[in-house]
Amino acid sequence: MLYLATRIEQENVINHTDEEGFTPLMWAAAHGQIAVVEFLLQNGADPQLLGKGQESALSLACSKGYTDIVKILLDCGIDVNEYDWNGGTPLLYAVHGNHVKCVKMLLENGADPTIETDSGYNSMDLAVSSQSVVCPSVYFWPL
């Protein structure tokens, strides 16, 4: 259906949201569907859209460690410091999932490891407290 919608230039369908505010791009990013992510972006999907809980396609990809999708989304110029309903950033989700490559990519693209969640902790705190292998990447990243 999305394919047909793109052929007749129905952008409202390609960016249509479900009851959680997720777009097809968000679902594809959350499930590691690289070809679908590329197809959607090539056909007008908006990578800046957020779900009802302020979730982004980038944060969803980072939480699962889908580095290829993270790179694609970063190349779209997405805000790497966008935070969701509880202050979680893509970097925080990458650290929580122990996804070292995602962490490095985010830091190289301007992610701020000092942004605090609503609970008052940040990505650096999480890396240290969880004794994560990403700890050196985050803790010793030049601010």
SEMI-191983 format. One record per atom (N, C-alpha, C): residue in one letter; atom name; x, y, z. Coordinates in pm, whole numbers, m for minus. Example, Ala and Ser with C-alpha at 12.3 -4.5 7.8 and 13.67 -1.06 7.14 Angstrom:
! SEMI-191983
- residuo:atomo:u:v:w
- A:N:1319:m569:780
- A:CA:1230:m450:780
- A:C:1320:m330:780
- S:N:1285:m225:708
- S:CA:1367:m106:714
- S:C:1290:3:787
***
This chain:
! SEMI-191983
- residuo:atomo:u:v:w
- M:N:82:m119:0
- M:CA:0:0:0
- M:C:87:126:0
- L:N:193:126:82
- L:CA:282:241:82
- L:C:346:262:m54
- Y:N:380:152:m119
- Y:CA:439:162:m252
- Y:C:344:233:m347
- L:N:219:191:m346
- L:CA:119:254:m433
- L:C:100:401:m397
- A:N:99:430:m268
- A:CA:81:568:m224
- A:C:194:657:m275
- T:N:316:604:m274
- T:CA:428:685:m322
- T:C:421:706:m472
- R:N:368:611:m543
- R:CA:356:623:m688
- R:C:254:730:m726
- I:N:154:753:m644
- I:CA:55:856:m675
- I:C:76:981:m589
- E:N:196:988:m528
- E:CA:240:1103:m450
- E:C:143:1141:m338
- Q:N:109:1043:m257
- Q:CA:24:1067:m141
- Q:C:111:1068:m15
- E:N:178:1182:8
- E:CA:269:1192:122
- E:C:198:1176:255
- N:N:70:1210:261
- N:CA:m1:1196:388
- N:C:m8:1050:431
- V:N:m3:958:336
- V:CA:m5:816:369
- V:C:132:771:418
- I:N:237:818:354
- I:CA:372:774:391
- I:C:411:824:530
- N:N:351:933:576
- N:CA:377:986:709
- N:C:259:963:805
- H:N:168:877:765
- H:CA:50:847:848
- H:C:95:787:982
- T:N:28:825:1089
- T:CA:64:773:1221
- T:C:m43:677:1273
- D:N:3:585:1358
- D:CA:m90:492:1423
- D:C:m136:552:1556
- E:N:m200:471:1638
- E:CA:m255:522:1765
- E:C:m147:569:1863
- E:N:m22:525:1845
- E:CA:89:570:1929
- E:C:165:687:1867
- G:N:121:728:1750
- G:CA:189:836:1681
- G:C:309:790:1599
- F:N:325:659:1584
- F:CA:438:605:1508
- F:C:407:608:1359
- T:N:506:646:1282
- T:CA:497:646:1136
- T:C:555:514:1084
- P:N:531:484:955
- P:CA:596:366:898
- P:C:749:371:912
- L:N:807:491:900
- L:CA:952:505:916
- L:C:995:465:1057
- M:N:920:506:1157
- M:CA:954:470:1294
- M:C:950:319:1314
- W:N:845:257:1261
- W:CA:832:111:1274
- W:C:946:40:1202
- A:N:981:88:1082
- A:CA:1091:26:1007
- A:C:1223:43:1082
- A:N:1247:161:1139
- A:CA:1369:186:1215
- A:C:1374:99:1340
- A:N:1261:82:1406
- A:CA:1254:3:1530
- A:C:1277:m145:1506
- H:N:1253:m190:1383
- H:CA:1265:m333:1353
- H:C:1380:m365:1257
- G:N:1469:m268:1237
- G:CA:1589:m293:1159
- G:C:1569:m317:1011
- Q:N:1465:m262:957
- Q:CA:1432:m282:815
- Q:C:1499:m174:729
- I:N:1626:m196:699
- I:CA:1706:m96:628
- I:C:1646:m60:492
- A:N:1610:m160:414
- A:CA:1556:m133:280
- A:C:1426:m53:288
- V:N:1345:m82:388
- V:CA:1218:m8:404
- V:C:1247:136:446
- V:N:1343:154:539
- V:CA:1382:289:581
- V:C:1427:369:460
- E:N:1515:311:379
- E:CA:1564:381:260
- E:C:1451:415:164
- F:N:1363:318:140
- F:CA:1250:338:50
- F:C:1161:452:99
- L:N:1128:450:227
- L:CA:1040:552:283
- L:C:1102:691:274
- L:N:1230:701:307
- L:CA:1298:831:300
- L:C:1306:881:156
- Q:N:1333:792:62
- Q:CA:1340:831:m79
- Q:C:1205:876:m133
- N:N:1099:837:m64
- N:CA:965:869:m112
- N:C:891:967:m22
- G:N:966:1046:54
- G:CA:906:1157:126
- G:C:876:1138:273
- A:N:919:1028:333
- A:CA:896:1012:476
- A:C:973:1119:552
- D:N:911:1174:654
- D:CA:973:1281:733
- D:C:1044:1220:854
- P:N:1178:1222:857
- P:CA:1252:1163:969
- P:C:1246:1246:1097
- Q:N:1191:1366:1088
- Q:CA:1182:1454:1205
- Q:C:1057:1431:1289
- L:N:960:1356:1236
- L:CA:835:1335:1309
- L:C:858:1256:1437
- L:N:779:1288:1540
- L:CA:791:1222:1670
- L:C:660:1154:1705
- G:N:670:1045:1782
- G:CA:552:976:1831
- G:C:487:1052:1945
- K:N:377:1000:1996
- K:CA:305:1067:2105
- K:C:390:1083:2231
- G:N:482:992:2252
- G:CA:573:1002:2366
- G:C:705:1068:2329
- Q:N:704:1142:2218
- Q:CA:821:1212:2165
- Q:C:930:1116:2116
- E:N:893:990:2087
- E:CA:990:895:2033
- E:C:1026:936:1891
- S:N:1151:913:1855
- S:CA:1196:941:1719
- S:C:1242:812:1653
- A:N:1248:815:1521
- A:CA:1302:700:1448
- A:C:1445:674:1492
- L:N:1519:781:1519
- L:CA:1658:767:1563
- L:C:1668:699:1699
- S:N:1587:741:1795
- S:CA:1595:679:1928
- S:C:1554:532:1922
- L:N:1457:500:1837
- L:CA:1413:361:1823
- L:C:1524:276:1762
- A:N:1592:326:1661
- A:CA:1703:252:1599
- A:C:1820:238:1696
- C:N:1847:343:1773
- C:CA:1958:339:1870
- C:C:1932:239:1982
- S:N:1807:226:2022
- S:CA:1775:135:2132
- S:C:1801:m10:2095
- K:N:1800:m40:1966
- K:CA:1824:m177:1919
- K:C:1964:m195:1859
- G:N:2037:m86:1844
- G:CA:2172:m95:1789
- G:C:2180:m112:1639
- Y:N:2082:m62:1568
- Y:CA:2080:m73:1422
- Y:C:2166:37:1361
- T:N:2297:13:1357
- T:CA:2392:117:1316
- T:C:2371:166:1173
- D:N:2335:77:1082
- D:CA:2312:121:943
- D:C:2197:221:935
- I:N:2093:194:1011
- I:CA:1977:285:1012
- I:C:2012:414:1084
- V:N:2088:404:1193
- V:CA:2132:524:1265
- V:C:2210:614:1170
- K:N:2301:556:1092
- K:CA:2379:636:997
- K:C:2290:703:893
- I:N:2195:628:839
- I:CA:2103:684:739
- I:C:2028:803:798
- L:N:1978:788:919
- L:CA:1901:895:983
- L:C:1988:1014:1019
- L:N:2110:988:1065
- L:CA:2202:1098:1094
- L:C:2234:1177:968
- D:N:2246:1107:856
- D:CA:2273:1173:728
- D:C:2157:1262:684
- C:N:2039:1240:743
- C:CA:1921:1324:713
- C:C:1921:1453:794
- G:N:2017:1466:885
- G:CA:2026:1587:966
- G:C:1934:1589:1087
- I:N:1900:1473:1137
- I:CA:1813:1464:1255
- I:C:1882:1523:1377
- D:N:1805:1581:1466
- D:CA:1855:1635:1592
- D:C:1895:1518:1683
- V:N:2024:1502:1707
- V:CA:2073:1390:1788
- V:C:2041:1406:1936
- N:N:2002:1524:1976
- N:CA:1972:1549:2117
- N:C:1823:1560:2147
- E:N:1739:1520:2052
- E:CA:1594:1519:2074
- E:C:1563:1420:2186
- Y:N:1480:1462:2281
- Y:CA:1449:1372:2392
- Y:C:1301:1340:2397
- D:N:1271:1226:2457
- D:CA:1133:1178:2461
- D:C:1063:1220:2590
- W:N:950:1159:2618
- W:CA:862:1198:2729
- W:C:929:1197:2865
- N:N:1033:1116:2884
- N:CA:1099:1114:3015
- N:C:1243:1165:3008
- G:N:1276:1231:2899
- G:CA:1409:1290:2886
- G:C:1512:1199:2824
- G:N:1470:1082:2776
- G:CA:1564:990:2713
- G:C:1605:1038:2575
- T:N:1734:1038:2549
- T:CA:1788:1076:2419
- T:C:1832:952:2342
- P:N:1856:965:2211
- P:CA:1910:851:2138
- P:C:2039:797:2201
- L:N:2124:887:2249
- L:CA:2249:844:2314
- L:C:2220:761:2438
- L:N:2126:805:2518
- L:CA:2092:730:2640
- L:C:2045:589:2604
- Y:N:1964:577:2500
- Y:CA:1915:444:2461
- Y:C:2026:358:2404
- A:N:2120:418:2332
- A:CA:2234:342:2279
- A:C:2323:294:2394
- V:N:2346:380:2493
- V:CA:2426:342:2610
- V:C:2355:231:2686
- H:N:2225:248:2709
- H:CA:2148:147:2783
- H:C:2154:11:2715
- G:N:2154:10:2582
- G:CA:2160:m115:2507
- G:C:2302:m165:2484
- N:N:2400:m88:2532
- N:CA:2540:m125:2518
- N:C:2582:m134:2370
- H:N:2531:m41:2291
- H:CA:2558:m40:2147
- H:C:2671:59:2117
- V:N:2794:10:2130
- V:CA:2913:94:2122
- V:C:2921:172:1990
- K:N:2896:107:1877
- K:CA:2906:176:1748
- K:C:2804:289:1738
- C:N:2684:265:1787
- C:CA:2582:371:1786
- C:C:2626:488:1873
- V:N:2680:456:1991
- V:CA:2726:560:2083
- V:C:2831:646:2014
- K:N:2929:583:1953
- K:CA:3036:659:1886
- K:C:2981:745:1772
- M:N:2890:688:1694
- M:CA:2831:764:1583
- M:C:2756:887:1635
- L:N:2680:868:1741
- L:CA:2603:979:1798
- L:C:2696:1087:1852
- L:N:2799:1046:1926
- L:CA:2894:1143:1982
- L:C:2966:1219:1870
- E:N:3003:1148:1764
- E:CA:3069:1213:1650
- E:C:2977:1313:1579
- N:N:2847:1297:1599
- N:CA:2749:1385:1534
- N:C:2687:1485:1632
- G:N:2753:1507:1743
- G:CA:2713:1613:1834
- G:C:2622:1576:1949
- A:N:2604:1447:1976
- A:CA:2520:1408:2090
- A:C:2584:1458:2220
- D:N:2502:1509:2308
- D:CA:2549:1565:2435
- D:C:2529:1462:2547
- P:N:2638:1405:2600
- P:CA:2626:1304:2705
- P:C:2585:1360:2841
- T:N:2574:1492:2852
- T:CA:2537:1551:2981
- T:C:2389:1585:2993
- I:N:2310:1562:2887
- I:CA:2166:1590:2894
- I:C:2103:1495:2995
- E:N:2030:1551:3091
- E:CA:1969:1471:3197
- E:C:1827:1431:3164
- T:N:1791:1312:3210
- T:CA:1653:1266:3200
- T:C:1571:1336:3308
- D:N:1441:1311:3308
- D:CA:1356:1367:3413
- D:C:1394:1313:3551
- S:N:1460:1198:3554
- S:CA:1503:1138:3681
- S:C:1636:1195:3729
- G:N:1700:1278:3647
- G:CA:1821:1346:3690
- G:C:1952:1277:3653
- Y:N:1949:1170:3576
- Y:CA:2074:1108:3534
- Y:C:2096:1130:3385
- N:N:2219:1113:3342
- N:CA:2252:1132:3201
- N:C:2321:1008:3145
- S:N:2361:1014:3020
- S:CA:2424:899:2954
- S:C:2554:859:3021
- M:N:2630:958:3068
- M:CA:2755:928:3138
- M:C:2727:854:3268
- D:N:2628:899:3343
- D:CA:2591:831:3467
- D:C:2551:687:3441
- L:N:2470:667:3338
- L:CA:2422:533:3305
- L:C:2538:442:3264
- A:N:2630:494:3185
- A:CA:2745:414:3141
- A:C:2829:369:3261
- V:N:2850:458:3356
- V:CA:2930:425:3474
- V:C:2855:329:3565
- S:N:2730:358:3595
- S:CA:2655:275:3690
- S:C:2630:134:3639
- S:N:2619:119:3509
- S:CA:2593:m14:3453
- S:C:2722:m88:3419
- Q:N:2836:m24:3443
- Q:CA:2967:m80:3409
- Q:C:2968:m127:3264
- S:N:2910:m47:3181
- S:CA:2895:m76:3039
- S:C:3028:m68:2966
- V:N:3042:m146:2859
- V:CA:3163:m136:2777
- V:C:3167:m4:2700
- V:N:3055:66:2693
- V:CA:3055:197:2627
- V:C:3105:306:2720
- C:N:3128:272:2845
- C:CA:3168:371:2945
- C:C:3286:457:2898
- P:N:3397:398:2852
- P:CA:3508:484:2809
- P:C:3470:576:2693
- S:N:3387:528:2602
- S:CA:3346:611:2488
- S:C:3272:735:2533
- V:N:3184:718:2629
- V:CA:3101:828:2676
- V:C:3175:914:2776
- Y:N:3237:850:2874
- Y:CA:3297:924:2984
- Y:C:3417:1007:2941
- F:N:3494:956:2847
- F:CA:3615:1026:2806
- F:C:3598:1103:2676
- W:N:3473:1117:2629
- W:CA:3449:1193:2507
- W:C:3471:1340:2536
- P:N:3546:1410:2451
- P:CA:3570:1553:2476
- P:C:3440:1634:2468
- L:N:3415:1711:2571
- L:CA:3294:1794:2575
- L:C:3321:1932:2518
***
